[in-house]
Amino acid sequence: MDVIVLGGGLMGTASALFLARRGVRVTLIERRRIGAGATVASFGNIRRSGRHLSQLPLAARSLAIWNEAERLLERDVEFRATGHLRLIFDEDGLEDMKGYAEAARPLGLTLEELTPGDLRQRFAGLGPDAIGASFSPNDGSANPRLIAPAFADAAARAGAQIVDQCPVQTIRHSAAGFALDTGKGVYEAEVLLNCAGAWGDAIAAEFGEPVPMESRGPQMAVTEPIAHRILPVVGVWARPHGAYLRQVERGNVVFGGAVERVHVAREPGFAHADPARLPEQVAAVLRMVPALRDVAVIRQWSGCEGYVADNLPVISASGTTPGLFHAFGFCGHGFQLGPGVGDAMAELIATGRCETPLEDFSITRFAA
Ligand SMILES: Cc1cc2nc3c(=O)[nH]c(=O)nc-3n(C[C@H](O)[C@H](O)[C@H](O)COP(=O)(O)OP(=O)(O)OC[C@H]3O[C@@H](n4cnc5c(N)ncnc54)[C@H](O)[C@@H]3O)c2cc1C
């Protein structure tokens, strides 16, 4: 079987590796540099708490791969299972956390529920006025700049052809199945996997499968480096957008959330952070870690991500076209899922079935 993977972000590169490991002939085509879409812009959170419950089996499959990433990719992608601490500042947050913890437990995610006393004892300096917190000890973070190139290099070692700086211009049906006209010639294959991120809905629409999706950019920033004191990733149980932060081993504190995501024009798809929103983010961050008061913010950025109207990704076979598969529209939470998505898509394409439930993510949910 020949497969073309369209899109060289985390989803495409992980799919390419797992397809190649199953003995499938794979060509991955990326219009820019590998990983230069939403993936490189990510905060790097490997978080399960608060995730839509239907995603937890896939998130568990993914976490198992993150735990093996260094061996699998033959490189340190800075995955660290430091734990994910989620602070609670009000009664709504407490109610959300308790309801979620109960519903997630049978699905394999156990959250430790911390009182203010536990929090002060175990995580001094984090959320001093919080009324509680949840802690998910096996979650953590990884480096978004390293992950897609690491998957692409591993896929190439496993036999995949990786073609970057190669925009796919048109897609036609051919005797082989699909023919893609690109900046570097025509590529043909029996199977096409659409991993085009925020641009994936345009490809689906070409096959008569419109998806209600818009492009938006979460707003991120980073501080100057300071002594390394914050071990877990820290978030907030808040509606609608809680802030989140983590300190990288070099000492910089990366943060995001707390504000509306910026609108991004799909072409060229470069997202710009809005400096006017920074003070609101900083206020939310200081409530989480007051000791950051005098630390300088040195850079802001954003990235172009596809948000589907029901806030769930599209991960499925096409409903209209045999041989076509989709994995796009990850709504700002695809970083954790990426390795699991690649593994699941490879299983689905190579065997026609997937042991992880994916029904809620089928593109056919929009067919009506
Ligand atoms: C600022 C930001 C912070 C985030 N933080 C987190 C987080 O902390 N945790 C989390 O779980 N998720 C997070 N996410 C979401 C996560 O990064 C994404 O869901 C994930 O990276 C999506 O991967 P992807 O491969 O689907 O998309 P992308 O990385 O965007 O890859 C799609 C690729 O397709 C290529 N492409 C598109 N059209 C064509 C074409 N015609 N020809 C060739 N190539 C094409 C694009 O160039 C692009 O490289 C964040 C996202 C952003 C933007």
The ligand as an SDF file (V2000), in Angstrom:
LIG
                    3D

 53 58  0  0  0  0  0  0  0  0999 V2000
   -0.0820   28.8380   20.2400 C   0  0  0  0  0  0  0  0  0  0  0  0
   -0.5490   27.4080   20.3770 C   0  0  0  0  0  0  0  0  0  0  0  0
   -0.4140   26.7430   21.6110 C   0  0  0  0  0  0  0  0  0  0  0  0
   -0.8380   25.4140   21.7450 C   0  0  0  0  0  0  0  0  0  0  0  0
   -0.6370   24.7610   22.9350 N   0  0  0  0  0  0  0  0  0  0  0  0
   -0.9990   23.4430   23.0510 C   0  0  0  0  0  0  0  0  0  0  0  0
   -0.7520   22.7170   24.2440 C   0  0  0  0  0  0  0  0  0  0  0  0
   -0.1440   23.2150   25.1720 O   0  0  0  0  0  0  0  0  0  0  0  0
   -1.1890   21.4230   24.3490 N   0  0  0  0  0  0  0  0  0  0  0  0
   -1.8420   20.8090   23.3270 C   0  0  0  0  0  0  0  0  0  0  0  0
   -2.2290   19.6370   23.4710 O   0  0  0  0  0  0  0  0  0  0  0  0
   -2.0160   21.4550   22.1520 N   0  0  0  0  0  0  0  0  0  0  0  0
   -1.6230   22.7470   21.9910 C   0  0  0  0  0  0  0  0  0  0  0  0
   -1.8240   23.4170   20.8240 N   0  0  0  0  0  0  0  0  0  0  0  0
   -2.4180   22.7030   19.7160 C   0  0  0  0  0  0  0  0  0  0  0  0
   -1.4030   21.8520   18.9910 C   0  0  0  0  0  0  0  0  0  0  0  0
   -0.1940   22.5460   18.8280 O   0  0  0  0  0  0  0  0  0  0  0  0
   -2.0020   21.4750   17.6370 C   0  0  0  0  0  0  0  0  0  0  0  0
   -3.2890   20.8940   17.8420 O   0  0  0  0  0  0  0  0  0  0  0  0
   -1.1470   20.4850   16.8780 C   0  0  0  0  0  0  0  0  0  0  0  0
    0.1910   20.9080   16.8230 O   0  0  0  0  0  0  0  0  0  0  0  0
   -1.7280   20.3480   15.4860 C   0  0  0  0  0  0  0  0  0  0  0  0
   -0.8390   19.5810   14.7080 O   0  0  0  0  0  0  0  0  0  0  0  0
   -1.1740   19.3730   13.1810 P   0  0  0  0  0  0  0  0  0  0  0  0
   -0.1300   18.4800   12.6390 O   0  0  0  0  0  0  0  0  0  0  0  0
   -2.6170   18.9790   13.0390 O   0  0  0  0  0  0  0  0  0  0  0  0
   -1.1100   20.8450   12.5380 O   0  0  0  0  0  0  0  0  0  0  0  0
    0.1280   21.7040   12.0360 P   0  0  0  0  0  0  0  0  0  0  0  0
    1.2790   21.6270   12.9500 O   0  0  0  0  0  0  0  0  0  0  0  0
   -0.4180   23.0630   11.7270 O   0  0  0  0  0  0  0  0  0  0  0  0
    0.5370   20.9670   10.6960 O   0  0  0  0  0  0  0  0  0  0  0  0
   -0.2370   21.0450    9.5220 C   0  0  0  0  0  0  0  0  0  0  0  0
    0.7360   21.2160    8.3880 C   0  0  0  0  0  0  0  0  0  0  0  0
    0.0590   21.1060    7.1370 O   0  0  0  0  0  0  0  0  0  0  0  0
    0.7680   21.8910    6.2060 C   0  0  0  0  0  0  0  0  0  0  0  0
   -0.0700   22.1520    5.0400 N   0  0  0  0  0  0  0  0  0  0  0  0
   -1.2770   22.7560    5.0120 C   0  0  0  0  0  0  0  0  0  0  0  0
   -1.7190   22.8620    3.7430 N   0  0  0  0  0  0  0  0  0  0  0  0
   -0.7430   22.3030    2.9460 C   0  0  0  0  0  0  0  0  0  0  0  0
   -0.6180   22.1320    1.5410 C   0  0  0  0  0  0  0  0  0  0  0  0
   -1.5530   22.5270    0.6760 N   0  0  0  0  0  0  0  0  0  0  0  0
    0.5080   21.5200    1.0630 N   0  0  0  0  0  0  0  0  0  0  0  0
    1.4640   21.0710    1.9200 C   0  0  0  0  0  0  0  0  0  0  0  0
    1.3900   21.2390    3.2730 N   0  0  0  0  0  0  0  0  0  0  0  0
    0.2910   21.8410    3.7700 C   0  0  0  0  0  0  0  0  0  0  0  0
    1.0480   23.1640    7.0100 C   0  0  0  0  0  0  0  0  0  0  0  0
    2.1030   23.9110    6.4260 O   0  0  0  0  0  0  0  0  0  0  0  0
    1.3840   22.6100    8.3790 C   0  0  0  0  0  0  0  0  0  0  0  0
    2.7710   22.4730    8.6150 O   0  0  0  0  0  0  0  0  0  0  0  0
   -1.4140   24.7510   20.6430 C   0  0  0  0  0  0  0  0  0  0  0  0
   -1.5520   25.4040   19.4180 C   0  0  0  0  0  0  0  0  0  0  0  0
   -1.1180   26.7200   19.2770 C   0  0  0  0  0  0  0  0  0  0  0  0
   -1.2630   27.4000   17.9390 C   0  0  0  0  0  0  0  0  0  0  0  0
  1  2  1  0
  2  3  1  0
  2 52  2  0
  3  4  2  0
  4  5  1  0
  4 50  1  0
  5  6  2  0
  6  7  1  0
  6 13  1  0
  7  8  2  0
  7  9  1  0
  9 10  1  0
 10 11  2  0
 10 12  1  0
 12 13  2  0
 13 14  1  0
 14 15  1  0
 14 50  1  0
 15 16  1  0
 16 17  1  0
 16 18  1  0
 18 19  1  0
 18 20  1  0
 20 21  1  0
 20 22  1  0
 22 23  1  0
 23 24  1  0
 24 25  2  0
 24 26  1  0
 24 27  1  0
 27 28  1  0
 28 29  2  0
 28 30  1  0
 28 31  1  0
 31 32  1  0
 32 33  1  0
 33 34  1  0
 33 48  1  0
 34 35  1  0
 35 36  1  0
 35 46  1  0
 36 37  1  0
 36 45  1  0
 37 38  2  0
 38 39  1  0
 39 40  1  0
 39 45  2  0
 40 41  1  0
 40 42  2  0
 42 43  1  0
 43 44  2  0
 44 45  1  0
 46 47  1  0
 46 48  1  0
 48 49  1  0
 50 51  2  0
 51 52  1  0
 52 53  1  0
M  END
$$$$
